[in-house]
Amino acid sequence: MGECGGDFFAVDVSLFSFGFSLGPGVHPPGITLGKLESLVKNFVSEASLWMPDSLVVSAWTEHAPFGFWLMDVLRPRVFVELGTHHGFSYFVFCQAIKELQTKTRAAAVDTWKGDEQAGTYGEEVFEEVQRYNDWHFSDFSELFRSTF
């Protein structure tokens, strides 16, 4: 499952890889490869390996496994995302809610006009997010056009 090469531990879990470095010659006291693998197993579930149904350009794309895992572990009654843009991360969470059948209520809050960080964009972005949400998640998900 993983390799321990002195200062670096890396794990390849199908769709994503991660690792950490403690710096040259620094080793965590009492941490063995087995203990590190155990820690990693606690942060990976079957849901972590799902493929997102909605694929749009997003800085959040590589974090989809984390989103699926988070919903699997926490199973909240209410989920709110502040700042949704094209909806990639929001739809990852909604896909998890639906597939895990958690009965979670979900809400996305955004102006869908853009901002300094994302730039401005037209009404078509909101329309596409709304269309996808209505088609796939309308029984538990709502979109709110507002600042936050």
Beta strands, then each sheet from edge to edge (+ up, - down):
strand 1: 2-4
strand 2: 8-13
strand 3: 16-21
strand 4: 78-82
strand 5: 105-110
strand 6: 114-115
strand 7: 119-120
strand 8: 141-145
sheet 1: 1+ 2- 3+
sheet 2: 4+ 5+ 8+
sheet 3: 6+ 7-
end
